């Protein structure tokens, strides 16, 4: 045996071409065996490519280029796409034509025909098999995605002022994928997920627009270049197959309180349904399906609507007035004919979601000034919803841009944004602005929030090693004086300064936001401000400061911070303004 191996070695050393030829044939044969074994299994599937057969049950989900057999739980085939990127509002560039097709080998074509007959795949008319150059090219177009199945519906027109999908929405201009959008919408119980402009995800229970040409959904997903995420004002929409109907229950609804029935109830809450077997579940589900953000239980009547000047949700009543038991659920309250029990559904109130750049260059530069950690990003979110215009920034934060703050990329002097975020506190920088909204927050909370941002990101938290190491004492020693000097400098050098306390904004958002919008020169629309109240959290609200098991502030730190609080309080009162809120002082 050893002599035979030596002879073979000498032979191929003299004739290397034959050796590499034999090796190539061996690898090709192995690849074909692997391809064949990868398609093993023959689940039985009935129905047509896009729907069930006549007289049969629900069809299998169609995913753009592949129909999934029930034996395959994690398979999605994405159709081949050609994308072109364009700016918002610009006409979409036509898709590039595919490269000249090359026929698949007879063996590969036979495999495809077999798999189609078995229902394991469907090579759609949008992406016919002949557009793939080889069997390996076809395999490279497949993507394995975990999660619940979804069925691609098509490309639809969208309108920024009247959305096609009117549930919740979120943006990610860096990492958006089809699955991420589907997963977020399914988690919230929605029936449809739509992707737009390569990075925007919209959810809803109804598609309220007409179809568009598939070629108009031509933008690649920002986090998944191999797949398509809509286009300019075009949605790629998927029908979600929810794992449980209970996912649409009211567990995700927000309890708003007990309220007296408005005078013009049929106008304030225009949709109603008599439910003799009333429960919170049934009423919330009904209003969610009707695409309304408010669900009001009135005994055996369920009413749906929006917050308006007729029904502001500002004057809550004692919950005992709404304590009548539900007919369909013994341990729930369903309100009465006179006192309504109100829940906010997962439907997004789109009356305040449209945003754009200023149509003409701003004549004045308005600063949204704050110490870091004082809620500047949250305030920007509120201002954008309240005015309909993007806010800008003195800096550039890519993570904020990726999450939908499109004014982040503009130069702060561009004049296209309604106000400019800044943490600057020098005289020269302050005097560059014509007016300012000065946001002040309790220094104990602001310092902790900025420390979390610095070591955990915009919505993360600093870890134990950072809090318990040298970083925290050094941070407090350097940043606490800045908290005071920031406010003092803006009060001293600012030309026209509106002081807003973060705590007042949280407690009385409607009134404080009215003040802020007034300084920006925008006529405040009350219905729009009421809409903002229902969408106030946004994507950058930290889920509450984590309650630490120990006090992070030493007595020396508290003594120093208390002195700074007194200094700021005195400066505010010298300007004939109210001093700092009482809770700024440690208890």
N, C-alpha and C positions, 0 to 999 in steps of 0.2 A: 504493500500500500504506500509505503514511504517513497519507494522508487517511482511509482506512478505519479505521485504529487510532484516529485522533482522534475520528471519529464514534462509534465504540464507546465510547470513554472518556466522551464527553459523554452518551451514552445511559444508561450505567450510573450516572453521577453523578446524573442526574435521577431514576432509578428504582433505588435501591440494593437494594430487596427482591429484585428479579429477579436482580440480580448474585449476592447471597448464596445464593439458591435454586439458581442454576446451579452455583455453586461447591460447594455441598453435594452435588448430584447427581454432580458430577465426582469428588469424594472418595469417595463411596459406591461408584461404579463401579470406581475404582481399588482399593478395599479388597477387592471381590469378586474382581477379577483376581489380586490378591496371595494371597488365600485359596486360589484354585484352583491357582495355580502352586506354592504351598507343599506341596500334596499330590501333586505329580507323581511318577511312578514306580510300577511295578506288579510288585513281587516276588511270586513264586508261593509260597504257604504252604499246607501241608496240615495236617490234624489239627483237633481241636476247639478250643474256646476255652481250655480248661484242660489239655488233654492231647493226645496224639497220636491220629490216627485209627486205626481197626482195622487191624492188620497193618502199621503204619508205624513209623518210627523215633521217637526222642524228640521230644516236642512242643516248641513254642517257649515261652520263659519267660513266665509270666503275672505282671504287675506291678500287681495291685490294680485297675487300670482299663484296662489296655492290653496287648494281645498284640503283641510286637515281631516284625516280619518279619526274616528273616536279612539282608536288604539294609539294615536300619536298625541301626547298631551303637551309637548313643548316644541312643536315644529311650526315655523312660519317661513314661507318663501316669499321674498320681496321681489317685485318686478324690477327689471332693469330700467333705470331712469337716467335722463340727461338733464342736469340742472344748470341754471344760470342765475347769478345773484344780481339784484338791483336795489336801488334805494327805495324807501317807502314812498308811495305815490307815483313812482316812475313806472311806465309801461313795462311789462315783463318781456324779456328778450325771448324770441322763439327758440324752442328746444333744438339742440344740434341733432342732425340725423345720425342714425347708427352707422357704424363702419360697414363696409360691404360684407354681407353675410357669407359665411362659409358653412356648407352642410355638415351636419354631425355624421359621425361614422354610423354605418348600418346597425352596429351592436348598440351604440348609445341611443339611437333613435328607437330601437326596439325596446330598450329599457324604459324610455320615456312613455312610449305607447302602453306598455304593460302597467306602469304606475298610474297613468291616467285612467285606464280601465278599472283598476282596483280602487280608484278614488283617493289614492294617497297624495297625488299632486294634481294640480290643474295649471297648465301653462297657458296663460290668458291670451286673448286676442290682442291685448295691449302690448304684450311682450311675447310674440310667437317664438317657438323654439328655433326657427331659422335665423333669428337675430343673434344667437349665441355662436361663437366661433368654434367651440369644441365642447365635448362633454365636461371637460374640466372648467371651462368658462361658465357653463351652466351651474356646476356645483358651487363655484365661487360666488354666484349670485344668491345663494341660499344663506339664510341667517337663522340661527337657533335662538329663540326668545322665550324665556320662562313666563309663566303667568297665565291668566285666563284667556281663552280664545277671543278673537274679535273679527268682525266681518267688515271688509272695506266696502263703503257705500259709494264713494265717488268724490269728484271735485265739485265744490259748491261756491257760489258767490258769497262774499261777506261784505258788511258795511260797518264802518267804525261807529256810526251813530245809531244803528239798529242791528245788533249782532244776530247772526244766523243761529248760533248756540248761546243761550242766555243764562247759563249757569255760571259756576266759578271759572276763573281763568288765571293763568300764571305764565310767566315768561322766563326763558333762560337762553340768552344770546350766545352761549358758549357750549352748553352740554345737553341741549334738548334732543330727545329721541322719541320715536313713535311709541315704544313700550312705556317710557316714563310718563308720557301724556295719558296713554290708555290706563295705566295703573293708578294715576292720581284721580282720574275721573271715575273709574270703577270703585275706588276706595270710598268715594263720596256718594256712591249710589246712582250715578248718572248713566243714562242709556247710550249716549253718544260722546265721542271724543274727536275733536277736530284740531288739526295743526295748520298753522299759517305762518308765512314769511320765514320759514325755516327754524323758528324759535318760539313761537307763541302757541299755547295750548288753551283750547276752549272746551267747556263741558256743557251738556244740556240734555233735556228730555225730548226736545222737538227740533226738527230741522226746518227753520223758517226762512227759506230762500230757495232760489232755483238752481238747477245744475249748471255747471260750467264745463267747458272742454277740458279733457284730461291734460292736454298740452299746457293749460294755464296753471296747473299745479306742478311747477317745474323747479322748485327750490329745494336743495338738499338740506337735510336736518343738520343743525350746527354740531350736534354731538354724534352724528351717524351719517357720514357722507354717502353711504351706499343706499340710503332711503330718502323718500320725498316727504317733505313737511309743508305742503301747500304752496302758495305763491303770494304775490302782491294782491291783497284783498281776495284771496282764494283759500278755501279750506279743504284739506284732505280729511274726510270724515270716516270714522269707523263706528260700527254698531257693536256695543259691548255686550258680552254674554255674562251677566252677573252670576257669581257662584251661588248667592243666596238672595232671595227676595227681601230678606230681613235687612240686607245692606242698605235698603232705601228707607228704613225706619227712622224715627225721629231722634235717635240717639245723637245724631250730629246737629240737630236743630238747637237753636239758642233760645232759652226762655227769656222773654222780654218783660213780662209782668202782667198785672191786672189793670184794665183801663175801662173807664166809663164809655158806653157806646156813643160814638159821634152822632151829631144831629142828623147829618145827611149820610147815613150809614150805607145806603145803596150806591152813593157816589164815592165815598171814602174807601169802601171795600166792595168793589163792583161785582165780584163773582161769589156766588154762594151755593150751598148744597144742603138740603135737609138730610140729616143722618140720624135715624131713629136708634141705631146701634152705635152711637158716637163714642169715639176714643181719640186720644191725642194722635195715635198712629194714623188713623183714618183721615183726620183733618189735615195733618201735615203732609201726608202722601198726596191727598187731593190737590192741595195748593201747590205742591212741588210739581206735580204733573201739569198743572195749569200755568206753570212758569211765573209764579208770584213769590216774592220774598217774605211776605207776611201771611201767617195762618192764625186766624182768630176764632176761638171756640166760644159759641154763644148758646150753651145748653145743648139743643139738638140741631143747631144750625152751625155750619162751618162756613166762614167767610174768608176771602183772600183779597189781597191788595198790596199797595205800596205805602210807605210813610209819606204823608203829604201834610199840607197846612191844615187839612180837615181832620187828620189823625196823626199827630206828631209823635206820640209815645213819650211826651215830656212830662205828663202829669199822671204818675202812677197812683193807683188806689191800693187800699189794704187788700192783701191777697185773700183774706177771709170772705170778702164780697164775691169772690169768684170760686168759692170752695164747693160748689154743687158737684156731686159725684157724676161721673160719666155713665151713660146708660150701658155702654158696651165694655166698661172696664171699672170694676168696683173701687180700685185703689187710686184712681186718677180723678183730677178735677177738670171740669169742662166748661166752667163759667156759667153765666146766665144770659137771659135776653138783654139785660141792662148793663152787665159788667162782663167784658170780654177778656178771656185768657189768651194772651198773644205769644206765639213762637215765631222766631225768624228761621225760615227754611234755608236750605243750602243753595237756593236760586240766587244768583248774583243780581243785584239791582244795577242794571246797565245805564240808568239815567245819568250816572256821573262817571262812567268808565272811559268815555272818549277823551283823548288827549292829543294835542298837536303843538307845534311851535307857533310863536306869535306871527300873525300874518304880515305885520310891518315891524320894523326895527323899533325897539323900546327907546323912548326918549330919556328915561331915567334908569339907573342901575340900583336895584333894591337888594340889599343883603339879607340873607337868613343866617344870622350870626348866632353862634353858640359855642360854649366850651365842649370839647369832645365828650361824648357820653350823655349829652343833655337831651337827646331825642331829635336831632336835626333830620335824620333820614326819615323818621316817622312823620315829622312836620312836613317834609317835602311831599311825602305820599298824600297827606291830607290836602295840601295846597293844590297839588296837581288834580285831584279829584274835584275839589271845590271850584277851581277856575277853568279846568279843561285845557290848561297849558302846561308844558313841561317846565321843570325847574332846572337850573344850571348849577355849576360848581366851580369854585376857585381852583379846584384840583382836578385830577382824573382818577376815578376809582373804577377799575374794570369790572369788579364784582357787582357794583351797583348798576353799571350800564347793562351787564348781562342779565340782570333781573328786571329790566324794563325802564330804568331811568335814562331815557334816550338823550336828554339834555346834558348828560355827563360828559359827552365827547366834545361838546361845543366849547370854544374859548369863552371865558367868563364875560368878555366884552362884546360878544357877538350880537347881543340885543335880541336874540330869538327866544329867550326864556323869561319867565315871569319874575323870578328872583334867583339869587345866587347863594348857594351854600358856602359858608366860610367859617373857619375857626381862628382866623387871624385876629391879632389884637394890637398891632402896631399903629401908630398915628398915621403914617403914610398910607397903609392899606385901608384903614377905616375911612379916611377922607376921600378915597377913590369912589365911594358909594354915595348916592344922593339921599338915601334913606335906608332904614334897617328895621327888621323884626329881630329883637334880641330875646332869645329863648334861654331862660335860666332854670336850672334844676337843682334840687337838694344835692349838695356836694357829696354827701355820703353815698347816695345812689349813683350820681354821675361818675364819681371816681371808680366805683365798682363796675359800672357798665363799660367804661372806657378800658379798664383793665381786662375785662372779659373780651372786648373786641380786639384788643391788641394781641392777646394770646389765644383767642378762640374764634375769631372771625365775627362778622356782623350779627349772627344769631347764635353763636356758640358760647362756651364758657371756658374760662381759664382752668387749667388742671391743678390738682393739689400741689405738685412740685413748685409751680409758679407762686401760688398763694402762700405756701409755707416756707418758701426760700427767701433769698435776698431781694428778688424782684419787687415784691409787694411793698416793703418799707421804702425802698428807693423810689418807687413809683409815687407813693403818697407824698414823700418829701418834695419831689419835683413838681407834681401836678397840682397839689392843693393850693400853693400860692398862685398858680396860673388861673385856677378857677376864679379867684378874687380879682386879679388884675385884668382878666378878660372883660368882666362886667364893668369894672371901673373905667377902663379905657374906652369902651363903647359909649358909656354915659358921658364921658368927657369930650371925645372927639367926634362922635356921631352927629350928623346934621339933623336928622329927624328919626328918632328912635321910639319904636313901640315895644314896650316890655311885656313879654308873655311868660308866665310861669308854667313850666311843664305840668305841674300838679293841677293847676287850674284848667289847662287844656284837656287833661284826662277827665276831670270832674265835670266840666261844663263845655264840652267840645263845641256845641252849636254856637254859643255866644262868643267864645274866644276865636273860633274860626271866622265868624263874621267880622271881628275886629281886624284880623290878619288880612282877610280878603279886601276889606275897606282900604287899608294902607296900600295895597297893590293896585288900587284904582279900578277894581272890577266890581260891577254891580252884583251883589250876592243874591243868587236865586235860592229861595228858601227850600224848594223841593229838592234842589241839587244838594244843599247842605244836609238835608234830612237823609238823602241817599248816602252821603259820606258817613254819617253816623252808623249806618248798617255795614259799611265796608271799611271801617276805620283801622283795622289791624294791619292789613297789607301783608307783604311777604317778609318784612324785616323787623317784626316785633319779636323780641326775645320772649320765650314762654315763662316770664316772671323770673326775677332774680332768685337763684337757688338759695334756699335758706341754709346757711352754714351752721354747723354744729358748735361753732365758737364765734366770738366777736373778732372780726379781722382788724378792728381799730383798737390800738392800745390807748391807755389814758393820755399819753403824750400826744398821740395823733389827734385825739378828740379835742384836747385843749387848743392845739394849733388850729384845727378846722373851725372850732367855735369862734375863735378870734377873727378869722376871715369872714365868717357869716355875719358877725356884728359890724364889721367894716362895710360890707356890701349893703346890709340893711340900712345903715346910716346914710350911705351914698344915695340910695333909692329915695329915702325920705327927704333928703335935701333937694331932690328934683321934683318934689311934690307928688311922688308916686307912693303907692302902698309898699310897705316893707316886705321882707321875705315871709313866706308862710310859716306858721308856728311850728310845723313838723320838721323844719330845717334844723331845729335845735335838738340834740340828742335827749332822749328820755331816760 
